[in-house]
C-alpha cells in the first residue's frame, strides 16, 4: 500500500496523455491514401457498410478509428491485359459507387480538397479513388480521361509489372539488363506525355511501385507535386518497393509526400524470411485456400487469420512503423509524410495494427516522441490536403 502514492502521479499522467491523444486524433482529419478492400469485396461479397469479421476496413471500424477519408485502390494484376484491365477498373469503381448509394448521408465521393473538407465537417465518411497500375489505362489517353471523370485522383504509374511507357521497381531491380537491351528504362516520351496530361487533369502522379529511373524521370517532367501512395524508407528496410534517401529528398524538393505503407515486409527486413518459413509450414492449406478464392494474396491473408497466434509471432512491433515515420520526418521534414496503410492488400501488419480502428495508436506513439499537435495533424491528413490542393487547384 505504501507504493500507491508513488504510482498515483504516473497513473494520472498516463490517463491524461491518453485523453489528450484521443482529443488530438478526433480533431484531426485522418486520410489513408491506399486500401485494397474493393478488390477483395468482388471476391468475398463482403458488405463494407457493416462490421466485418475479416478484412481491415468497414464503415463501422472506420468511425471507431477516426478515419475520415479513404482513397480506395482500383487494382488488378498484370495478367489483365488490353481489353480487360480498363473494364475491371470500372467494375471496381461501380462497386464503390454502389456502396456509397447504399449509405446515403453516411458516405460520399469527393474529388478535391474543398469537397473533402465540407464532407468531413458534415460527419460523412469520405471516399476517393486511386488507380493502382498504369496497365489499367491500356496505353490510352482517353481511358485516363474516362477514369478521371469517374473520380480518379491519382494514378500509380506502374504496379509490379512495367507498362510500355514506364518501368517498375520490380523490373528495374530484377530485369534491368533486359530492359537496357530493349532500350526501355524509365519513362518513354509517351510516358512523359501521360505525366503532363495527369498534371493538366489535376490527377496526382503516384510513384509507389515505379523504378528509380522512372521516379527521376517523373520528377524531371512533372509540374506539380507527386505522391508515393504506399511506400516506406529503404534505409530502414532495403526492399525494392521502398524509397532511398536521395529519392526522399527529391520528393521533398518537389513538394510531394510519401504515405507510409503498414505492410510488415516493407517495414522489417527480417519479415520476408520468417514469412517464407511460415508459408512453407502450411503450404498444403495455402494451396487449398487459393483454390477457394482464386487469388493468391487473399489466400495468404486468410491463412494468417486462421493461424493468427502463429503469424503474430513474426509480425514487427508497432514501434517499427513509427520508426519509419520518424526517420522520414528527420530526413526531409514533417511536411512530406502521411498515412497509406495498404490495409486489405497484404497479409501482415505490425502488432497492434489489425484494422482501421487502430489508427489512434499512431497518434499516441507520436505524442510519446513529443510530436506537436500541429505536426500530427499534418501527418494524419494535412499533408495530403496540401498536395491535393496543389494538384486540383481547389
Short mmCIF file of the C-alpha atoms (twelve columns), coordinates in Angstrom:
data_MODEL
# 
_entry.id   MODEL 
# 
loop_
_atom_site.group_PDB 
_atom_site.id 
_atom_site.type_symbol 
_atom_site.label_atom_id 
_atom_site.label_alt_id 
_atom_site.label_comp_id 
_atom_site.label_asym_id 
_atom_site.label_seq_id 
_atom_site.Cartn_x 
_atom_site.Cartn_y 
_atom_site.Cartn_z 
_atom_site.pdbx_PDB_model_num 
ATOM 1   C CA . UNK A 1   0.000   0.000   0.000   1 
ATOM 2   C CA . UNK A 2   2.915   2.362   0.604   1 
ATOM 3   C CA . UNK A 3   3.711   2.302   -3.126  1 
ATOM 4   C CA . UNK A 4   0.277   3.644   -4.137  1 
ATOM 5   C CA . UNK A 5   1.081   7.356   -3.521  1 
ATOM 6   C CA . UNK A 6   4.172   6.967   -5.733  1 
ATOM 7   C CA . UNK A 7   2.247   5.266   -8.542  1 
ATOM 8   C CA . UNK A 8   -0.686  7.673   -8.490  1 
ATOM 9   C CA . UNK A 9   1.055   10.591  -10.289 1 
ATOM 10  C CA . UNK A 10  2.263   8.211   -13.004 1 
ATOM 11  C CA . UNK A 11  -1.220  6.760   -13.484 1 
ATOM 12  C CA . UNK A 12  -2.728  10.255  -13.660 1 
ATOM 13  C CA . UNK A 13  -0.126  11.296  -16.248 1 
ATOM 14  C CA . UNK A 14  -0.779  8.218   -18.393 1 
ATOM 15  C CA . UNK A 15  -4.542  8.823   -18.227 1 
ATOM 16  C CA . UNK A 16  -4.131  12.487  -19.165 1 
ATOM 17  C CA . UNK A 17  -1.852  11.594  -22.079 1 
ATOM 18  C CA . UNK A 18  -4.351  9.019   -23.370 1 
ATOM 19  C CA . UNK A 19  -7.181  11.543  -23.179 1 
ATOM 20  C CA . UNK A 20  -5.036  14.150  -24.920 1 
ATOM 21  C CA . UNK A 21  -4.155  11.686  -27.689 1 
ATOM 22  C CA . UNK A 22  -7.823  10.849  -28.208 1 
ATOM 23  C CA . UNK A 23  -8.782  14.530  -28.467 1 
ATOM 24  C CA . UNK A 24  -5.979  15.325  -30.916 1 
ATOM 25  C CA . UNK A 25  -6.814  12.280  -33.028 1 
ATOM 26  C CA . UNK A 26  -10.526 13.070  -33.221 1 
ATOM 27  C CA . UNK A 27  -9.899  16.731  -34.135 1 
ATOM 28  C CA . UNK A 28  -7.522  15.869  -36.977 1 
ATOM 29  C CA . UNK A 29  -8.681  14.974  -40.483 1 
ATOM 30  C CA . UNK A 30  -7.342  11.462  -40.975 1 
ATOM 31  C CA . UNK A 31  -6.652  10.402  -44.562 1 
ATOM 32  C CA . UNK A 32  -5.451  6.981   -45.723 1 
ATOM 33  C CA . UNK A 33  -4.233  7.018   -49.323 1 
ATOM 34  C CA . UNK A 34  -4.306  3.285   -50.023 1 
ATOM 35  C CA . UNK A 35  -6.706  0.440   -49.213 1 
ATOM 36  C CA . UNK A 36  -7.479  -2.654  -51.327 1 
ATOM 37  C CA . UNK A 37  -10.869 -3.566  -49.862 1 
ATOM 38  C CA . UNK A 38  -12.665 -3.201  -53.201 1 
ATOM 39  C CA . UNK A 39  -10.547 -5.892  -54.877 1 
ATOM 40  C CA . UNK A 40  -11.345 -8.306  -52.050 1 
ATOM 41  C CA . UNK A 41  -15.020 -7.325  -51.961 1 
ATOM 42  C CA . UNK A 42  -15.514 -8.552  -55.516 1 
ATOM 43  C CA . UNK A 43  -14.382 -11.999 -54.330 1 
ATOM 44  C CA . UNK A 44  -15.802 -12.200 -50.799 1 
ATOM 45  C CA . UNK A 45  -19.002 -10.171 -51.443 1 
ATOM 46  C CA . UNK A 46  -18.494 -8.509  -48.048 1 
ATOM 47  C CA . UNK A 47  -20.816 -5.618  -47.146 1 
ATOM 48  C CA . UNK A 48  -18.380 -2.910  -46.061 1 
ATOM 49  C CA . UNK A 49  -21.166 -0.838  -44.528 1 
ATOM 50  C CA . UNK A 50  -21.376 -3.394  -41.688 1 
ATOM 51  C CA . UNK A 51  -18.779 -4.656  -39.226 1 
ATOM 52  C CA . UNK A 52  -16.829 -7.495  -40.812 1 
ATOM 53  C CA . UNK A 53  -15.078 -10.366 -39.051 1 
ATOM 54  C CA . UNK A 54  -12.406 -10.436 -41.754 1 
ATOM 55  C CA . UNK A 55  -10.565 -7.716  -43.623 1 
ATOM 56  C CA . UNK A 56  -9.220  -4.440  -42.282 1 
ATOM 57  C CA . UNK A 57  -11.871 -1.896  -43.290 1 
ATOM 58  C CA . UNK A 58  -15.581 -1.315  -42.922 1 
ATOM 59  C CA . UNK A 59  -17.551 1.823   -42.138 1 
ATOM 60  C CA . UNK A 60  -18.122 0.802   -38.508 1 
ATOM 61  C CA . UNK A 61  -14.443 0.311   -37.697 1 
ATOM 62  C CA . UNK A 62  -13.514 3.390   -39.731 1 
ATOM 63  C CA . UNK A 63  -15.619 5.523   -37.412 1 
ATOM 64  C CA . UNK A 64  -14.053 3.888   -34.361 1 
ATOM 65  C CA . UNK A 65  -10.574 4.675   -35.680 1 
ATOM 66  C CA . UNK A 66  -11.359 8.270   -36.597 1 
ATOM 67  C CA . UNK A 67  -10.777 7.597   -40.296 1 
ATOM 68  C CA . UNK A 68  -12.323 10.456  -42.253 1 
ATOM 69  C CA . UNK A 69  -11.060 9.952   -45.806 1 
ATOM 70  C CA . UNK A 70  -10.242 6.707   -47.584 1 
ATOM 71  C CA . UNK A 71  -8.632  6.552   -51.005 1 
ATOM 72  C CA . UNK A 72  -9.799  3.224   -52.393 1 
ATOM 73  C CA . UNK A 73  -7.334  1.406   -54.606 1 
ATOM 74  C CA . UNK A 74  -8.616  0.332   -58.011 1 
ATOM 75  C CA . UNK A 75  -6.342  -2.582  -58.893 1 
ATOM 76  C CA . UNK A 76  -5.906  -5.694  -60.950 1 
ATOM 77  C CA . UNK A 77  -2.805  -7.769  -61.637 1 
ATOM 78  C CA . UNK A 78  -0.634  -7.565  -64.713 1 
ATOM 79  C CA . UNK A 79  -2.325  -10.639 -66.184 1 
ATOM 80  C CA . UNK A 80  -5.260  -8.368  -67.026 1 
ATOM 81  C CA . UNK A 81  -4.096  -7.161  -70.418 1 
ATOM 82  C CA . UNK A 82  -5.583  -4.881  -73.023 1 
ATOM 83  C CA . UNK A 83  -9.307  -5.325  -73.357 1 
ATOM 84  C CA . UNK A 84  -9.655  -6.485  -69.739 1 
ATOM 85  C CA . UNK A 85  -7.830  -4.145  -67.324 1 
ATOM 86  C CA . UNK A 86  -9.831  -0.976  -68.020 1 
ATOM 87  C CA . UNK A 87  -13.114 -2.898  -67.789 1 
ATOM 88  C CA . UNK A 88  -12.040 -4.379  -64.457 1 
ATOM 89  C CA . UNK A 89  -11.123 -0.916  -63.154 1 
ATOM 90  C CA . UNK A 90  -14.619 0.318   -63.964 1 
ATOM 91  C CA . UNK A 91  -16.151 -2.744  -62.334 1 
ATOM 92  C CA . UNK A 92  -14.366 -1.907  -59.068 1 
ATOM 93  C CA . UNK A 93  -15.414 1.734   -59.334 1 
ATOM 94  C CA . UNK A 94  -19.004 0.573   -59.868 1 
ATOM 95  C CA . UNK A 95  -18.790 -1.400  -56.612 1 
ATOM 96  C CA . UNK A 96  -17.592 1.705   -54.752 1 
ATOM 97  C CA . UNK A 97  -20.427 3.835   -56.099 1 
ATOM 98  C CA . UNK A 98  -22.866 1.061   -55.141 1 
ATOM 99  C CA . UNK A 99  -21.501 1.115   -51.573 1 
ATOM 100 C CA . UNK A 100 -21.978 4.876   -51.429 1 
ATOM 101 C CA . UNK A 101 -25.523 4.572   -52.781 1 
ATOM 102 C CA . UNK A 102 -26.366 2.060   -50.033 1 
ATOM 103 C CA . UNK A 103 -25.211 4.532   -47.380 1 
ATOM 104 C CA . UNK A 104 -26.870 7.893   -48.083 1 
ATOM 105 C CA . UNK A 105 -25.862 10.609  -45.657 1 
ATOM 106 C CA . UNK A 106 -23.072 8.455   -44.282 1 
ATOM 107 C CA . UNK A 107 -20.650 8.170   -47.198 1 
ATOM 108 C CA . UNK A 108 -19.827 10.431  -50.125 1 
ATOM 109 C CA . UNK A 109 -17.412 10.610  -53.067 1 
ATOM 110 C CA . UNK A 110 -15.249 13.741  -53.324 1 
ATOM 111 C CA . UNK A 111 -12.829 14.990  -55.987 1 
ATOM 112 C CA . UNK A 112 -10.969 17.920  -54.414 1 
ATOM 113 C CA . UNK A 113 -9.925  19.378  -51.076 1 
ATOM 114 C CA . UNK A 114 -12.881 21.759  -50.825 1 
ATOM 115 C CA . UNK A 115 -15.361 18.902  -51.212 1 
ATOM 116 C CA . UNK A 116 -13.309 16.793  -48.805 1 
ATOM 117 C CA . UNK A 117 -13.295 19.376  -46.026 1 
ATOM 118 C CA . UNK A 118 -17.020 20.058  -46.493 1 
ATOM 119 C CA . UNK A 119 -17.906 16.373  -46.278 1 
ATOM 120 C CA . UNK A 120 -15.756 15.795  -43.192 1 
ATOM 121 C CA . UNK A 121 -17.361 18.794  -41.489 1 
ATOM 122 C CA . UNK A 122 -20.756 17.133  -42.058 1 
ATOM 123 C CA . UNK A 123 -19.512 13.895  -40.500 1 
ATOM 124 C CA . UNK A 124 -19.670 11.930  -43.751 1 
ATOM 125 C CA . UNK A 125 -17.183 9.163   -44.455 1 
ATOM 126 C CA . UNK A 126 -15.334 10.412  -47.497 1 
ATOM 127 C CA . UNK A 127 -14.255 8.226   -50.397 1 
ATOM 128 C CA . UNK A 128 -11.732 8.955   -53.118 1 
ATOM 129 C CA . UNK A 129 -10.281 6.866   -55.936 1 
ATOM 130 C CA . UNK A 130 -6.693  5.928   -56.743 1 
ATOM 131 C CA . UNK A 131 -5.940  3.669   -59.719 1 
ATOM 132 C CA . UNK A 132 -3.019  1.354   -58.939 1 
ATOM 133 C CA . UNK A 133 -1.187  0.409   -62.096 1 
ATOM 134 C CA . UNK A 134 -0.714  2.192   -65.411 1 
ATOM 135 C CA . UNK A 135 -1.567  -1.033  -67.257 1 
ATOM 136 C CA . UNK A 136 -5.200  -0.342  -66.337 1 
ATOM 137 C CA . UNK A 137 -5.345  2.592   -68.789 1 
ATOM 138 C CA . UNK A 138 -4.165  0.275   -71.596 1 
ATOM 139 C CA . UNK A 139 -1.864  2.905   -73.196 1 
ATOM 140 C CA . UNK A 140 -4.849  5.145   -73.980 1 
ATOM 141 C CA . UNK A 141 -5.211  8.818   -73.042 1 
ATOM 142 C CA . UNK A 142 -8.992  8.638   -73.441 1 
ATOM 143 C CA . UNK A 143 -9.085  5.912   -70.792 1 
ATOM 144 C CA . UNK A 144 -7.201  8.237   -68.453 1 
ATOM 145 C CA . UNK A 145 -9.800  10.931  -69.162 1 
ATOM 146 C CA . UNK A 146 -12.639 8.466   -68.546 1 
ATOM 147 C CA . UNK A 147 -11.241 7.343   -65.182 1 
ATOM 148 C CA . UNK A 148 -10.619 10.959  -64.140 1 
ATOM 149 C CA . UNK A 149 -14.264 11.763  -64.901 1 
ATOM 150 C CA . UNK A 150 -15.307 8.873   -62.653 1 
ATOM 151 C CA . UNK A 151 -13.218 10.286  -59.778 1 
ATOM 152 C CA . UNK A 152 -9.635  9.037   -60.186 1 
ATOM 153 C CA . UNK A 153 -7.457  11.354  -58.064 1 
ATOM 154 C CA . UNK A 154 -4.168  9.529   -58.504 1 
ATOM 155 C CA . UNK A 155 -2.678  7.116   -60.990 1 
ATOM 156 C CA . UNK A 156 0.091   4.787   -59.826 1 
ATOM 157 C CA . UNK A 157 2.210   4.746   -62.989 1 
ATOM 158 C CA . UNK A 158 3.121   1.071   -62.657 1 
ATOM 159 C CA . UNK A 159 2.262   -1.837  -60.455 1 
ATOM 160 C CA . UNK A 160 4.931   -4.561  -60.181 1 
ATOM 161 C CA . UNK A 161 4.605   -5.018  -63.942 1 
ATOM 162 C CA . UNK A 162 6.032   -2.377  -66.265 1 
ATOM 163 C CA . UNK A 163 3.980   -0.720  -68.979 1 
ATOM 164 C CA . UNK A 164 5.154   0.124   -72.490 1 
ATOM 165 C CA . UNK A 165 5.845   3.648   -71.244 1 
ATOM 166 C CA . UNK A 166 7.130   3.247   -67.648 1 
ATOM 167 C CA . UNK A 167 9.314   0.664   -65.885 1 
ATOM 168 C CA . UNK A 168 8.510   -0.715  -62.459 1 
ATOM 169 C CA . UNK A 169 10.689  -1.147  -59.384 1 
ATOM 170 C CA . UNK A 170 10.371  -4.921  -59.716 1 
ATOM 171 C CA . UNK A 171 11.577  -4.936  -63.314 1 
ATOM 172 C CA . UNK A 172 14.333  -2.360  -62.785 1 
ATOM 173 C CA . UNK A 173 15.575  -4.436  -59.837 1 
ATOM 174 C CA . UNK A 174 15.388  -7.915  -61.369 1 
ATOM 175 C CA . UNK A 175 15.415  -7.393  -65.161 1 
ATOM 176 C CA . UNK A 176 17.479  -4.245  -65.665 1 
ATOM 177 C CA . UNK A 177 19.839  -5.780  -68.230 1 
ATOM 178 C CA . UNK A 178 16.995  -6.966  -70.435 1 
ATOM 179 C CA . UNK A 179 15.316  -3.558  -70.141 1 
ATOM 180 C CA . UNK A 180 18.518  -1.870  -71.242 1 
ATOM 181 C CA . UNK A 181 18.883  -4.228  -74.182 1 
ATOM 182 C CA . UNK A 182 15.345  -3.345  -75.200 1 
ATOM 183 C CA . UNK A 183 16.176  0.350   -74.814 1 
ATOM 184 C CA . UNK A 184 13.377  0.953   -72.328 1 
ATOM 185 C CA . UNK A 185 14.241  2.112   -68.829 1 
ATOM 186 C CA . UNK A 186 12.255  4.836   -67.094 1 
ATOM 187 C CA . UNK A 187 9.615   6.982   -68.777 1 
ATOM 188 C CA . UNK A 188 9.279   6.912   -72.547 1 
ATOM 189 C CA . UNK A 189 8.258   10.034  -74.447 1 
ATOM 190 C CA . UNK A 190 4.679   8.814   -74.272 1 
ATOM 191 C CA . UNK A 191 5.082   8.285   -70.526 1 
ATOM 192 C CA . UNK A 192 6.160   11.903  -70.159 1 
ATOM 193 C CA . UNK A 193 3.066   12.952  -72.116 1 
ATOM 194 C CA . UNK A 194 0.954   10.953  -69.662 1 
ATOM 195 C CA . UNK A 195 2.565   12.678  -66.661 1 
ATOM 196 C CA . UNK A 196 1.915   16.107  -68.200 1 
ATOM 197 C CA . UNK A 197 -1.661  15.125  -69.011 1 
ATOM 198 C CA . UNK A 198 -2.256  13.982  -65.430 1 
ATOM 199 C CA . UNK A 199 -0.923  17.361  -64.272 1 
ATOM 200 C CA . UNK A 200 -3.419  19.098  -66.567 1 
ATOM 201 C CA . UNK A 201 -6.286  16.967  -65.275 1 
ATOM 202 C CA . UNK A 202 -5.390  17.590  -61.632 1 
ATOM 203 C CA . UNK A 203 -4.771  13.872  -61.091 1 
ATOM 204 C CA . UNK A 204 -1.866  13.200  -58.730 1 
ATOM 205 C CA . UNK A 205 1.058   11.216  -60.134 1 
ATOM 206 C CA . UNK A 206 1.825   8.280   -57.827 1 
ATOM 207 C CA . UNK A 207 5.417   6.960   -57.808 1 
ATOM 208 C CA . UNK A 208 4.895   3.981   -55.496 1 
ATOM 209 C CA . UNK A 209 5.883   0.800   -57.390 1 
ATOM 210 C CA . UNK A 210 7.901   2.649   -60.053 1 
ATOM 211 C CA . UNK A 211 11.610  2.051   -60.691 1 
ATOM 212 C CA . UNK A 212 14.278  4.568   -59.738 1 
ATOM 213 C CA . UNK A 213 14.795  5.749   -63.306 1 
ATOM 214 C CA . UNK A 214 11.060  6.176   -63.748 1 
ATOM 215 C CA . UNK A 215 10.945  8.088   -60.471 1 
ATOM 216 C CA . UNK A 216 13.627  10.557  -61.504 1 
ATOM 217 C CA . UNK A 217 12.101  10.951  -64.968 1 
ATOM 218 C CA . UNK A 218 8.796   11.818  -63.295 1 
ATOM 219 C CA . UNK A 219 10.445  14.388  -61.024 1 
ATOM 220 C CA . UNK A 220 12.080  15.990  -64.079 1 
ATOM 221 C CA . UNK A 221 8.788   16.035  -66.002 1 
ATOM 222 C CA . UNK A 222 6.009   16.913  -63.576 1 
ATOM 223 C CA . UNK A 223 4.875   20.474  -62.961 1 
ATOM 224 C CA . UNK A 224 3.036   19.548  -59.770 1 
ATOM 225 C CA . UNK A 225 3.866   17.747  -56.504 1 
ATOM 226 C CA . UNK A 226 3.750   13.948  -56.734 1 
ATOM 227 C CA . UNK A 227 2.934   11.316  -54.142 1 
ATOM 228 C CA . UNK A 228 4.130   7.869   -53.133 1 
ATOM 229 C CA . UNK A 229 0.772   6.475   -52.020 1 
ATOM 230 C CA . UNK A 230 2.061   3.448   -50.086 1 
ATOM 231 C CA . UNK A 231 5.833   3.105   -49.581 1 
ATOM 232 C CA . UNK A 232 8.420   3.118   -46.780 1 
ATOM 233 C CA . UNK A 233 12.059  4.090   -46.130 1 
ATOM 234 C CA . UNK A 234 14.666  1.945   -47.912 1 
ATOM 235 C CA . UNK A 235 17.325  2.853   -45.318 1 
ATOM 236 C CA . UNK A 236 15.337  1.003   -42.639 1 
ATOM 237 C CA . UNK A 237 14.142  -1.852  -44.844 1 
ATOM 238 C CA . UNK A 238 16.005  -2.317  -48.151 1 
ATOM 239 C CA . UNK A 239 13.115  -3.552  -50.261 1 
ATOM 240 C CA . UNK A 240 12.698  -2.606  -53.922 1 
ATOM 241 C CA . UNK A 241 9.324   -1.026  -53.080 1 
ATOM 242 C CA . UNK A 242 10.817  1.427   -50.613 1 
ATOM 243 C CA . UNK A 243 12.366  4.808   -51.354 1 
ATOM 244 C CA . UNK A 244 16.041  5.588   -50.899 1 
ATOM 245 C CA . UNK A 245 17.219  8.718   -49.106 1 
ATOM 246 C CA . UNK A 246 18.084  10.507  -52.357 1 
ATOM 247 C CA . UNK A 247 14.599  9.793   -53.680 1 
ATOM 248 C CA . UNK A 248 13.000  11.050  -50.484 1 
ATOM 249 C CA . UNK A 249 14.989  14.263  -50.713 1 
ATOM 250 C CA . UNK A 250 13.968  14.714  -54.348 1 
ATOM 251 C CA . UNK A 251 10.347  14.066  -53.371 1 
ATOM 252 C CA . UNK A 252 10.531  16.754  -50.694 1 
ATOM 253 C CA . UNK A 253 12.124  19.248  -53.120 1 
ATOM 254 C CA . UNK A 254 9.219   18.575  -55.473 1 
ATOM 255 C CA . UNK A 255 6.780   19.357  -52.638 1 
ATOM 256 C CA . UNK A 256 5.476   15.807  -52.656 1 
ATOM 257 C CA . UNK A 257 4.526   13.398  -49.880 1 
ATOM 258 C CA . UNK A 258 5.318   9.777   -49.030 1 
ATOM 259 C CA . UNK A 259 2.367   7.984   -47.433 1 
ATOM 260 C CA . UNK A 260 3.626   5.218   -45.200 1 
ATOM 261 C CA . UNK A 261 2.795   1.590   -46.017 1 
ATOM 262 C CA . UNK A 262 1.998   -0.622  -42.994 1 
ATOM 263 C CA . UNK A 263 2.953   -3.934  -44.639 1 
ATOM 264 C CA . UNK A 264 5.346   -5.885  -42.407 1 
ATOM 265 C CA . UNK A 265 7.591   -6.784  -45.343 1 
ATOM 266 C CA . UNK A 266 8.258   -3.117  -46.144 1 
ATOM 267 C CA . UNK A 267 8.843   -2.163  -42.502 1 
ATOM 268 C CA . UNK A 268 11.021  -5.004  -41.199 1 
ATOM 269 C CA . UNK A 269 13.855  -6.518  -43.259 1 
ATOM 270 C CA . UNK A 270 13.647  -9.794  -41.309 1 
ATOM 271 C CA . UNK A 271 9.972   -10.389 -42.070 1 
ATOM 272 C CA . UNK A 272 10.217  -11.950 -45.539 1 
ATOM 273 C CA . UNK A 273 12.409  -14.830 -44.355 1 
ATOM 274 C CA . UNK A 274 10.071  -15.535 -41.459 1 
ATOM 275 C CA . UNK A 275 7.047   -15.415 -43.753 1 
ATOM 276 C CA . UNK A 276 8.653   -17.890 -46.165 1 
ATOM 277 C CA . UNK A 277 9.091   -20.396 -43.349 1 
ATOM 278 C CA . UNK A 278 5.505   -19.809 -42.148 1 
ATOM 279 C CA . UNK A 279 4.052   -20.372 -45.630 1 
ATOM 280 C CA . UNK A 280 6.212   -23.455 -46.165 1 
ATOM 281 C CA . UNK A 281 4.853   -24.970 -42.954 1 
ATOM 282 C CA . UNK A 282 1.277   -24.500 -44.214 1 
ATOM 283 C CA . UNK A 283 1.762   -24.946 -47.959 1 
ATOM 284 C CA . UNK A 284 -0.944  -27.591 -48.372 1 
ATOM 285 C CA . UNK A 285 -3.544  -25.426 -46.644 1 
ATOM 286 C CA . UNK A 286 -2.430  -22.400 -48.666 1 
ATOM 287 C CA . UNK A 287 -2.929  -24.365 -51.899 1 
ATOM 288 C CA . UNK A 288 -6.450  -25.230 -50.793 1 
ATOM 289 C CA . UNK A 289 -7.261  -21.607 -49.968 1 
ATOM 290 C CA . UNK A 290 -6.013  -20.472 -53.370 1 
ATOM 291 C CA . UNK A 291 -8.468  -22.899 -54.980 1 
ATOM 292 C CA . UNK A 292 -11.269 -21.399 -52.884 1 
ATOM 293 C CA . UNK A 293 -10.504 -17.724 -53.516 1 
ATOM 294 C CA . UNK A 294 -8.725  -17.946 -56.896 1 
ATOM 295 C CA . UNK A 295 -6.480  -15.210 -55.570 1 
ATOM 296 C CA . UNK A 296 -3.025  -15.896 -54.074 1 
ATOM 297 C CA . UNK A 297 -2.891  -12.701 -51.992 1 
ATOM 298 C CA . UNK A 298 -6.312  -13.204 -50.435 1 
ATOM 299 C CA . UNK A 299 -5.397  -16.822 -49.699 1 
ATOM 300 C CA . UNK A 300 -2.321  -15.647 -47.768 1 
ATOM 301 C CA . UNK A 301 -4.416  -13.130 -45.853 1 
ATOM 302 C CA . UNK A 302 -6.882  -15.849 -44.840 1 
ATOM 303 C CA . UNK A 303 -4.086  -18.243 -43.862 1 
ATOM 304 C CA . UNK A 304 -2.687  -15.615 -41.485 1 
ATOM 305 C CA . UNK A 305 -6.121  -15.162 -39.916 1 
ATOM 306 C CA . UNK A 306 -6.586  -18.904 -39.455 1 
ATOM 307 C CA . UNK A 307 -3.187  -19.224 -37.771 1 
ATOM 308 C CA . UNK A 308 -3.212  -15.821 -36.070 1 
ATOM 309 C CA . UNK A 309 -1.352  -16.824 -32.913 1 
ATOM 310 C CA . UNK A 310 1.440   -18.240 -35.059 1 
ATOM 311 C CA . UNK A 311 1.518   -15.434 -37.621 1 
ATOM 312 C CA . UNK A 312 1.566   -12.844 -34.820 1 
ATOM 313 C CA . UNK A 313 4.961   -14.176 -33.759 1 
ATOM 314 C CA . UNK A 314 6.571   -12.932 -36.975 1 
ATOM 315 C CA . UNK A 315 4.921   -9.504  -37.083 1 
ATOM 316 C CA . UNK A 316 7.142   -6.499  -36.270 1 
ATOM 317 C CA . UNK A 317 6.247   -4.279  -33.303 1 
ATOM 318 C CA . UNK A 318 4.254   -1.089  -33.807 1 
ATOM 319 C CA . UNK A 319 7.424   0.827   -32.945 1 
ATOM 320 C CA . UNK A 320 8.894   -0.255  -36.290 1 
ATOM 321 C CA . UNK A 321 6.168   1.607   -38.166 1 
ATOM 322 C CA . UNK A 322 6.755   4.686   -36.022 1 
ATOM 323 C CA . UNK A 323 10.499  4.445   -36.737 1 
ATOM 324 C CA . UNK A 324 9.816   4.816   -40.451 1 
ATOM 325 C CA . UNK A 325 7.652   7.894   -39.861 1 
ATOM 326 C CA . UNK A 326 10.240  9.447   -37.557 1 
ATOM 327 C CA . UNK A 327 13.116  8.626   -39.914 1 
ATOM 328 C CA . UNK A 328 11.420  10.316  -42.859 1 
ATOM 329 C CA . UNK A 329 10.440  13.351  -40.782 1 
ATOM 330 C CA . UNK A 330 14.020  13.802  -39.595 1 
ATOM 331 C CA . UNK A 331 15.387  13.357  -43.124 1 
ATOM 332 C CA . UNK A 332 13.039  15.555  -45.183 1 
ATOM 333 C CA . UNK A 333 10.646  17.259  -42.770 1 
ATOM 334 C CA . UNK A 334 7.191   16.704  -41.333 1 
ATOM 335 C CA . UNK A 335 5.512   18.230  -44.409 1 
ATOM 336 C CA . UNK A 336 6.332   15.195  -46.526 1 
ATOM 337 C CA . UNK A 337 4.939   12.124  -44.758 1 
ATOM 338 C CA . UNK A 338 1.436   10.726  -44.328 1 
ATOM 339 C CA . UNK A 339 -0.587  7.505   -43.994 1 
ATOM 340 C CA . UNK A 340 -1.029  4.990   -46.839 1 
ATOM 341 C CA . UNK A 341 -1.668  1.765   -44.946 1 
ATOM 342 C CA . UNK A 342 -2.163  -0.793  -47.736 1 
ATOM 343 C CA . UNK A 343 -4.785  -2.370  -45.479 1 
ATOM 344 C CA . UNK A 344 -6.630  -5.239  -47.171 1 
ATOM 345 C CA . UNK A 345 -3.730  -5.537  -49.597 1 
ATOM 346 C CA . UNK A 346 -1.276  -7.571  -47.507 1 
ATOM 347 C CA . UNK A 347 -1.242  -10.489 -45.098 1 
ATOM 348 C CA . UNK A 348 0.647   -8.873  -42.215 1 
ATOM 349 C CA . UNK A 349 0.926   -5.558  -40.402 1 
ATOM 350 C CA . UNK A 350 2.677   -4.530  -37.155 1 
ATOM 351 C CA . UNK A 351 1.373   -5.884  -33.878 1 
ATOM 352 C CA . UNK A 352 -1.430  -3.658  -32.687 1 
ATOM 353 C CA . UNK A 353 -2.380  -2.502  -36.200 1 
ATOM 354 C CA . UNK A 354 -5.044  -5.059  -37.062 1 
ATOM 355 C CA . UNK A 355 -7.509  -2.777  -38.830 1 
ATOM 356 C CA . UNK A 356 -8.589  0.846   -39.273 1 
ATOM 357 C CA . UNK A 357 -9.921  1.066   -35.715 1 
ATOM 358 C CA . UNK A 358 -6.290  1.020   -34.519 1 
ATOM 359 C CA . UNK A 359 -5.245  4.343   -36.085 1 
ATOM 360 C CA . UNK A 360 -5.382  6.236   -32.738 1 
ATOM 361 C CA . UNK A 361 -2.357  4.213   -31.625 1 
ATOM 362 C CA . UNK A 362 -0.233  6.121   -34.147 1 
ATOM 363 C CA . UNK A 363 -1.224  9.423   -32.563 1 
ATOM 364 C CA . UNK A 364 -0.424  8.045   -29.114 1 
ATOM 365 C CA . UNK A 365 3.037   6.911   -30.217 1 
ATOM 366 C CA . UNK A 366 3.842   10.211  -31.948 1 
ATOM 367 C CA . UNK A 367 2.895   12.100  -28.784 1 
ATOM 368 C CA . UNK A 368 5.305   9.920   -26.829 1 
ATOM 369 C CA . UNK A 369 8.031   11.141  -29.212 1 
ATOM 370 C CA . UNK A 370 6.960   14.735  -28.433 1 
ATOM 371 C CA . UNK A 371 5.423   15.485  -31.808 1 
ATOM 372 C CA . UNK A 372 3.275   18.607  -31.612 1 
ATOM 373 C CA . UNK A 373 -0.437  18.593  -32.356 1 
ATOM 374 C CA . UNK A 374 0.225   20.653  -35.493 1 
ATOM 375 C CA . UNK A 375 2.764   18.121  -36.767 1 
ATOM 376 C CA . UNK A 376 0.459   15.189  -36.018 1 
ATOM 377 C CA . UNK A 377 -2.321  16.948  -37.941 1 
ATOM 378 C CA . UNK A 378 -0.009  17.187  -40.957 1 
ATOM 379 C CA . UNK A 379 0.949   13.515  -40.826 1 
ATOM 380 C CA . UNK A 380 -2.609  12.271  -40.358 1 
ATOM 381 C CA . UNK A 381 -4.124  14.293  -43.192 1 
ATOM 382 C CA . UNK A 382 -2.903  17.855  -43.547 1 
ATOM 383 C CA . UNK A 383 -0.082  16.959  -45.915 1 
ATOM 384 C CA . UNK A 384 -2.486  15.069  -48.157 1 
ATOM 385 C CA . UNK A 385 -4.880  18.006  -48.317 1 
ATOM 386 C CA . UNK A 386 -1.998  20.325  -49.252 1 
ATOM 387 C CA . UNK A 387 -0.734  18.135  -52.097 1 
ATOM 388 C CA . UNK A 388 -4.302  17.527  -53.318 1 
ATOM 389 C CA . UNK A 389 -4.927  21.280  -53.489 1 
ATOM 390 C CA . UNK A 390 -1.633  21.764  -55.330 1 
ATOM 391 C CA . UNK A 391 -2.826  19.311  -57.989 1 
ATOM 392 C CA . UNK A 392 -6.516  20.144  -58.303 1 
ATOM 393 C CA . UNK A 393 -6.294  23.883  -57.658 1 
ATOM 394 C CA . UNK A 394 -9.048  23.816  -55.026 1 
# 
